[in-house]
C-alpha cells in the first residue's frame, strides 16, 4: 500500500468502479424507462380498442379481444364495480376495482340499455365535461398503474392503462387493459447480471494494467535510486545515473540528477584542491618561520628579524584570505550599506604609503558613484587589484571610476606585460599564478584575484581583464548602482 504502483492501481480502480457503477445505474434507468414506455403504449392501445367497441354499443359477449393472455381486460362502471373481465382473468390488483367477478346485473353478454342512463336528464352536452360524450372514447391521456393479474392460474406483473368510454345509453365505463412486464424485468435483470458479472473482471483488468504500466513507467526511477545508493556507498561522484531514452518527467529527473552530480563533483574536487593548495601555501611560511626561530635559538646573533616578520605577515595575510574564502563559500551575504565608490577608491589609494609606483585616480569629484554592498569586501577587492598592479606595472598605475550604463565601473590599468588572452579566465581561479608571478616573495598565494571576482559576483557585478591602452592589463570591475 505504500508503493506508488499500489496507490496508482487502487486509485484508478476506484475511479473506474465509481464511473462504471454510475454509468450502469444510468443505463438500467434508461432501459427500464424505455421498456415501461413500450408497455404503456401496448396497454393503451389494448384499452382504447376495447373502449372503442363499448362506445359503439358492442355487447360484452361480442367484444373482440386480441391476445387475452398477454393483455387482460377489466371493465368497471362509474361506481368501480366490475362489469366485465377477459377470459381466464381470475385476480387483479392495481386497478382500484372492488372485485374481479362481474356484478349480476351486468353479466357478460348483457347489453347496456339507454334506460341505465343517469336520472338527471342531462343530454350529451349537459353532462360532466371531464367525461367523454355519448358514444365516444375519452381523448385524455390514460392513467397508468402497476399491478398484478392472475390469468389461467399464472400470476404476473402488469402495467395497466385506464381509458374511459361512454356508451350510447350514457353509461360511463372504465376499461383497464394490461401489458405484461415480464420482458422488461427479464431484460433489466439480464443487463444487471451482465454488469455485475463483467464489473469485477473489468476492474481486475484496470487494476492489472495500471499496475503493469506504472511499474514499467517507474522502472527507470528504481534504476536511478539504485545508482544513487551505489554512489552514496562508494562516494564516487564520477558515476552517473542512467538516463532513459524517453522525453518524459523521469528522463528530466535523471538529467537534473546528473547535472547535480556534476556540480557536486566539481565542488568537491574544488574543495579538495583548495585544501591541498592551502596546506601547501601554509606549510612554506610556517617552515621558513620555524627555521629562522630555531637558528635564532641556537645562534641569536644570526636572527633574521625582518625575514621572520615578513613570513609572519605573509602567513597572516594568507590566513585572512582563506578565512574570507570560507565565508564566501558558506554563502555570506554582502551588506546593504550605501557606498560612494569614488571616495572609497581615493581613501584606499591615500592609505597605501609603501607602494612602489604611485597610483593615479581618475574620478570626477562632483559625480556620485553610489552602490550597495559591504565596505570591507569592496575595499578588499580594490586593494587586491592594486596589489596585482604593483607587482606587474613598469612605471604607471591608473584607477578610473566612471558611470557605465546602470552601474559603476572601476578600472585598474598598468603598463606592465599584460595578461595573455588564453590566461584571462584562468587567473581568477584559486591558487593560480602565472609564470612571472610564481615567486613566493612577490607573487602572493594566487588568491587575490579569485577573492576579488567572488566578491564582485556576490555584489551582483562582474570582474574581467582586458588589454590596457598603456599596453599592460586593465582589470574592469562593474557594480550596479544603488537603488
Buried (B, 14 or more C-beta within 10 A) or exposed (E): EEEEBBEBBBEBBEEBBEEBEEEBEEBBEEBBEEBBEBBBEBBBBBBBBBBBBBBEBBBBEEBEBEEBBBBBBBBBBEEEBBBBBBEBBBEBBBBBBEBBEBBEEBEEEBEBEEEEBEEEEEEEEEBEEEBBBBBBBBEEEBBBBBBBBBBEEEEBBBBBBBBBBBBBBBBBBBBBBBBBBEEBBEBBEEBBEEBEEEBEEBBEEBBEEBBEBBBEBBEBBEBBEEBBEEBEEEEEBEBBBEBBEEEEEBBEBBBEBBEEBEEEBEEEEEEEEBEEBBEEBBEBBEEBBEBBEEBBEEEEEEBBEEEBEBBBEBBEBBEEBBEBBEEBEEEEEBBEEEBBBBBBBBEBBEEEEEBEBEBEBEBEEEEEBBBBBBEEBBBBBBBBBBBBBBBBBEEBBBBBBBEBEEBBBBBBBBBBBBBEEEEBEEBBBBBBBBEEBEEBEEBBBBBBBBBBBBBBEBBBBBBBBBBBEBBBBBBBBBBBBBE
